[in-house]
Amino acid sequence: MTALDLAAARAVDAGVVAARIERMADRLAAAGYLTRPQWRQAMRAVPRHLFAPGRAWCVPDGPGDAYGIDADADPARWWEAVYSDAAVIIQVDDGRGDPGTGDGAWTSSLSAPGAVAAFLELLAPRDHDRVLEIGTGPGWTAGLLSERLGAGNVVSIEVDPAVADLAAANLHAAGYEPTLVAGDGADGWADGAPYDAVHVTCGVTTVPYTWVEQTRPGGTIVLPWMPEYIGGYKVRLTVGDGRATGRFHGPASYMMLRSQRGGPLTEPDHGIEEEGTRVDPRAVTGDSYGADIAITAMLPDVAAVEDATGDGRYALVLADTVGTSWARVEHRPGRREHLVRHAGPRPLWDEVTDAYLRWVGWGSPGRDRFGLTVDPHGQVVWRDDPANVITPRSQ
């Protein structure tokens, strides 16, 4: 689709667009994502369709399969997707693939409105605050921040040059000119510091201390924390004297900061042993909200993915981040014991099970009982109080 074709697809009656925006905002409000009138007004002023490509892959935030959208071939479906609570994939394989097919690794998106609204409300900037955004993407959230705070108070960093150029064009067309920086978001942008807030739109495993240094005392950092172990979490940190600390605020799932991407957990081709376990891996994962953070805190160097086979079986795959040990723990319906296949010097399933049972011994605290602190020495997870640090197993 050419730029002229896309402009024609976008050129619809303003009243129709306004009605679509209101319906989207009503749905977000009903779901609890949108409660502040300032952000509803920003969504009215910064129409989402101005940041959606003509051809892309739509991923609903909830039930339903992903599907392709094309403003030229099926404009009604395109409009419906753009104003639904769905992510729109705009890039795959760092630009080498076709986002219209959904094939390949998804590397940039127009984030789902529910996720955008939830993080902006968690950020809760005050009038005239200066915000550093990590991950511009196609530019919609930078536009929302510009409408809320004034474009002169917004700096947004994008690592991918092609996506950065797209965002600049989209924002210009929407009437906003925030400061756009092409570079690694992990470095922040010292030229504009100090900031009142940092708004992160990509997953991070290790929070760069640079963001703390570039935020004024009392300022906030809001980010999707996505550790090596299962899960992702909204985190809101408050910057104090040389460190930032705060609690978890529900789940989150974002594409990773490019410099912190991990690889697949590949099964070894030799040295695999088998044994049984009485502990159901489903109890350690899906039934234990809070155990995931506790296990992450105790085993920060253990990565995990879940694997459902579709025939009633479920597996948890584990690996250490240095690539020496691996395990696959499989729930087998109707069996007295579940299957553990493992290789390498570390008994990863035993370590995960020990961490899980330690969490049970604490009284199975929920995610809201945990928090994160970032300082010049790194990051730690704590329970109930920042002084009550959970010590990693390796220390």
C-alpha positions in Angstrom: 0.0 0.0 0.0 1.4 3.4 -1.0 1.4 6.5 1.3 -1.4 7.9 -0.9 -3.5 4.7 -0.5 -3.0 4.7 3.2 -3.9 8.4 3.5 -7.1 7.6 1.6 -7.9 4.7 3.9 -7.4 7.0 6.9 -9.5 9.9 5.5 -12.8 9.2 7.0 -15.5 11.3 8.6 -14.2 12.9 11.9 -17.4 12.0 13.6 -17.0 8.3 12.8 -13.4 8.4 14.1 -14.6 10.2 17.3 -17.3 7.5 17.8 -14.7 4.7 17.4 -12.4 6.4 19.9 -15.2 6.8 22.5 -16.2 3.1 22.1 -12.6 2.1 22.6 -12.2 4.3 25.6 -15.5 3.1 27.1 -14.3 -0.5 26.8 -11.0 0.3 28.4 -12.7 2.1 31.3 -15.1 -0.8 31.8 -12.0 -3.1 32.0 -10.4 -0.8 34.6 -7.5 0.3 32.4 -8.7 3.9 31.8 -9.8 5.9 34.8 -8.2 9.3 34.5 -10.0 11.9 32.3 -6.7 13.3 31.1 -5.8 10.1 29.3 -9.3 9.8 27.7 -8.9 13.3 26.4 -5.4 12.5 25.1 -6.8 9.5 23.2 -9.4 11.8 21.6 -6.7 14.2 20.5 -4.3 11.6 19.2 -6.2 9.1 17.0 -4.7 5.7 17.1 -5.3 5.0 13.4 -2.7 7.7 12.5 0.0 5.4 13.9 -1.2 2.1 12.3 0.3 0.8 9.0 -2.0 -0.1 6.2 -0.9 -3.8 6.3 0.0 -5.5 9.6 -0.7 -8.4 12.0 -3.3 -7.9 14.7 -2.9 -9.7 18.1 -6.0 -9.5 20.4 -5.2 -8.9 24.0 -7.3 -11.8 25.2 -9.2 -14.7 23.6 -9.0 -15.0 19.8 -6.5 -15.8 17.2 -4.1 -13.3 15.6 -5.0 -12.2 12.0 -3.8 -10.1 9.2 -5.2 -6.7 8.4 -5.1 -4.7 5.2 -6.6 -1.3 4.9 -6.8 -1.6 1.1 -8.2 -5.2 0.8 -10.6 -5.0 3.8 -10.9 -1.5 5.3 -13.7 -2.4 7.7 -11.7 -5.1 9.4 -8.7 -2.7 9.5 -10.6 0.0 11.3 -12.2 -2.6 13.7 -8.7 -3.9 14.6 -7.1 -0.5 15.0 -9.8 0.6 17.6 -9.9 -2.8 19.4 -7.8 -3.7 22.4 -5.2 -5.4 20.3 -1.5 -5.0 19.5 -0.7 -4.3 15.9 2.6 -5.8 14.8 4.4 -3.4 12.6 7.8 -5.1 12.3 9.1 -8.7 12.3 12.7 -10.0 12.4 14.0 -6.4 12.8 12.6 -5.4 9.5 13.7 -8.5 7.4 10.2 -10.1 7.4 6.7 -9.2 6.3 4.5 -8.0 9.2 1.4 -8.7 7.2 1.9 -12.4 7.6 2.8 -12.6 11.3 5.6 -15.0 10.5 8.9 -14.5 12.3 9.9 -12.8 15.5 7.7 -9.8 16.4 10.1 -6.9 17.0 8.0 -3.7 17.0 4.3 -3.0 17.5 1.6 -0.5 18.1 0.9 -1.7 21.6 -2.6 -2.7 22.7 -4.6 0.3 24.1 -5.3 -1.5 27.4 -1.6 -2.0 28.0 -0.8 1.6 27.0 -3.5 3.1 29.2 -2.5 0.9 32.2 1.1 2.0 32.1 0.3 5.7 31.5 -2.1 5.7 34.5 0.6 4.0 36.6 3.1 6.6 35.4 0.6 9.3 36.6 2.7 12.4 35.5 1.9 15.8 36.8 1.3 18.9 34.7 4.6 20.1 33.1 6.5 16.9 34.0 9.4 16.0 31.7 9.3 12.4 30.6 11.8 10.1 29.0 10.2 7.4 27.0 12.2 4.2 26.2 10.9 2.6 23.0 9.1 5.0 20.6 7.6 2.3 18.3 5.3 3.9 15.8 4.9 6.9 18.1 1.4 6.7 19.6 2.4 6.7 23.2 4.8 9.6 22.5 1.9 11.4 21.0 -0.3 10.7 24.0 2.4 12.0 26.4 2.9 15.1 24.2 -0.8 15.9 24.3 -0.8 15.4 28.1 2.4 17.3 28.9 3.4 19.3 25.9 5.7 17.9 23.2 8.6 20.0 24.6 8.5 17.9 27.8 8.8 14.6 26.0 11.9 12.8 24.9 11.5 9.4 23.2 14.2 6.9 22.2 13.9 4.2 19.5 16.7 1.7 18.7 15.6 0.8 15.2 16.3 3.5 12.6 13.4 2.5 10.3 10.9 2.5 13.1 12.3 5.8 14.4 11.7 7.4 10.9 8.2 6.0 10.9 7.4 7.4 14.3 8.8 10.8 13.3 6.5 10.9 10.2 3.5 9.7 12.2 3.9 12.2 14.9 4.5 15.0 12.5 1.3 14.0 10.7 -0.6 14.0 14.0 0.8 17.5 14.8 3.3 16.7 17.5 7.1 17.3 17.6 8.6 15.7 20.7 12.3 15.2 20.9 13.0 11.9 19.1 16.4 10.1 19.6 17.7 7.2 17.6 19.7 5.0 19.9 19.8 2.3 22.6 17.2 3.0 25.2 19.4 1.4 27.9 21.6 4.4 27.7 18.8 6.9 28.3 19.5 10.4 27.0 21.7 12.4 29.3 21.3 15.6 27.3 17.8 16.0 28.5 18.2 14.9 32.1 17.0 15.2 34.8 13.6 13.8 34.0 10.5 13.7 36.3 9.6 10.3 35.0 10.8 7.5 32.7 8.1 5.5 30.7 9.4 2.2 29.4 7.5 0.4 26.5 9.7 -2.6 26.2 10.4 -5.5 28.5 13.6 -5.4 30.6 15.2 -8.1 32.7 17.9 -5.9 34.3 16.8 -2.3 34.9 19.6 0.0 33.6 20.9 2.1 36.4 21.3 4.9 33.9 17.5 5.5 34.1 17.8 6.0 37.8 20.7 8.4 37.4 18.7 10.5 34.8 15.6 10.8 37.0 15.4 13.5 39.6 14.8 12.4 43.3 11.1 11.8 43.8 10.7 10.9 40.2 9.1 7.7 38.9 10.2 4.9 36.5 7.4 2.7 35.1 8.5 -0.4 33.2 7.5 -4.0 32.2 9.9 -6.2 34.2 10.4 -9.5 32.4 12.9 -11.7 34.2 14.5 -14.9 32.9 11.9 -17.0 34.7 8.3 -17.1 33.6 6.2 -13.9 33.7 6.2 -10.2 33.2 5.1 -7.5 35.7 4.3 -3.8 35.8 6.7 -2.1 38.1 6.6 1.5 39.4 9.8 2.7 41.0 10.3 5.9 42.9 13.8 7.4 42.8 15.4 8.2 46.1 19.0 8.9 47.2 21.0 6.9 44.6 18.4 4.1 44.2 14.9 3.4 43.0 12.4 1.2 44.7 8.8 0.2 44.3 6.2 -2.6 44.1 4.7 -4.8 41.4 1.4 -3.8 39.9 0.0 -6.7 37.9 1.1 -8.6 34.8 2.7 -7.3 31.7 4.0 -8.7 28.4 6.1 -6.6 26.0 8.8 -7.2 23.4 12.2 -7.1 25.0 14.7 -4.2 25.0 16.8 -5.2 22.1 20.1 -5.3 24.1 18.5 -7.7 26.6 16.9 -10.3 24.3 17.3 -13.9 25.3 17.5 -17.0 23.1 15.5 -20.2 22.9 15.8 -22.9 25.5 17.3 -25.6 23.3 17.1 -29.2 24.3 20.6 -30.8 24.6 21.4 -33.6 22.1 23.2 -35.8 24.7 23.6 -36.5 28.4 19.9 -36.4 29.2 18.8 -38.4 32.2 15.2 -39.1 33.4 13.6 -39.4 36.8 10.2 -38.8 38.5 8.9 -36.0 40.7 5.8 -35.8 42.9 5.5 -32.0 42.5 3.1 -31.0 39.7 4.8 -28.3 37.5 1.4 -26.7 37.1 1.3 -26.0 40.8 4.6 -24.2 40.6 3.5 -22.0 37.7 -0.2 -21.5 36.9 -1.7 -21.9 40.4 0.9 -19.8 42.3 0.7 -16.1 41.6 3.5 -14.8 43.8 5.6 -18.0 43.6 6.8 -16.8 40.2 8.4 -13.6 41.7 9.8 -15.6 44.7 11.4 -18.1 42.4 12.8 -15.4 40.1 14.3 -13.7 43.2 16.0 -16.8 44.4 17.0 -18.1 41.0 17.7 -15.0 38.8 19.9 -17.0 36.4 17.3 -19.6 35.6 15.1 -19.1 32.5 11.8 -20.9 31.9 9.1 -21.4 29.3 5.8 -23.2 29.4 4.9 -25.8 26.8 1.4 -27.2 26.5 1.3 -30.2 24.2 -2.4 -30.0 23.4 -3.2 -33.6 24.6 -3.6 -32.8 28.3 0.1 -32.7 29.0 1.9 -29.7 30.2 5.7 -29.1 30.5 7.9 -26.5 32.2 11.3 -26.1 30.4 14.2 -24.7 32.4 17.8 -23.7 31.6 20.5 -21.7 33.3 21.5 -18.5 31.5 25.1 -19.7 31.0 24.0 -22.7 29.0 25.4 -25.5 31.2 22.1 -27.1 32.5 18.7 -27.9 31.2 15.5 -29.6 32.4 12.0 -30.4 31.1 9.4 -31.3 33.7 6.2 -32.8 32.2 2.8 -33.2 33.9 1.4 -36.6 32.8 -2.3 -37.1 33.4 -3.1 -40.2 35.5 0.5 -40.9 36.5 1.6 -41.1 40.1 4.8 -39.2 39.3 5.6 -36.6 36.7 8.5 -36.9 34.3 11.8 -34.9 34.7 14.3 -35.0 31.9 17.5 -33.1 32.7 21.1 -32.6 31.7 24.1 -30.7 33.1 25.6 -30.2 36.5 22.7 -28.2 38.1 19.6 -30.0 39.3 17.4 -27.1 38.1 14.0 -28.7 38.9 15.2 -29.4 42.5 16.3 -25.8 42.8 12.9 -24.5 41.4 11.0 -26.9 43.7 13.0 -25.8 46.7 12.3 -22.1 45.9 8.6 -22.9 45.4 8.3 -24.7 48.8 10.1 -21.8 50.5 7.4 -19.5 49.2 4.8 -21.9 50.5 6.5 -21.7 53.9 6.1 -17.9 53.9 2.4 -18.4 53.7 2.1 -18.1 49.8 2.3 -14.3 49.6 0.8 -12.7 46.5 2.6 -10.6 44.0 1.5 -7.4 45.7 3.7 -8.3 48.7 6.9 -8.1 46.6 9.0 -5.2 45.3 12.1 -4.3 43.4 15.1 -2.1 44.2 17.7 -0.8 41.7 20.9 0.8 42.9 24.5 1.1 41.5 25.2 -2.5 42.5 22.3 -4.0 40.6 18.8 -5.0 41.5 17.2 -7.1 44.2 13.7 -8.4 44.9 12.2 -7.9 48.4 9.2 -9.1 50.3 6.9 -6.7 52.3 9.7 -4.2 53.0 12.7 -3.1 51.0 15.0 -4.1 53.9 13.7 -7.7 53.6 15.8 -8.7 50.5 15.4 -12.1 49.1 18.9 -13.5 48.7 19.6 -15.4 45.4 20.5 -19.0 45.8 24.0 -18.4 44.3 25.0 -15.9 47.1 
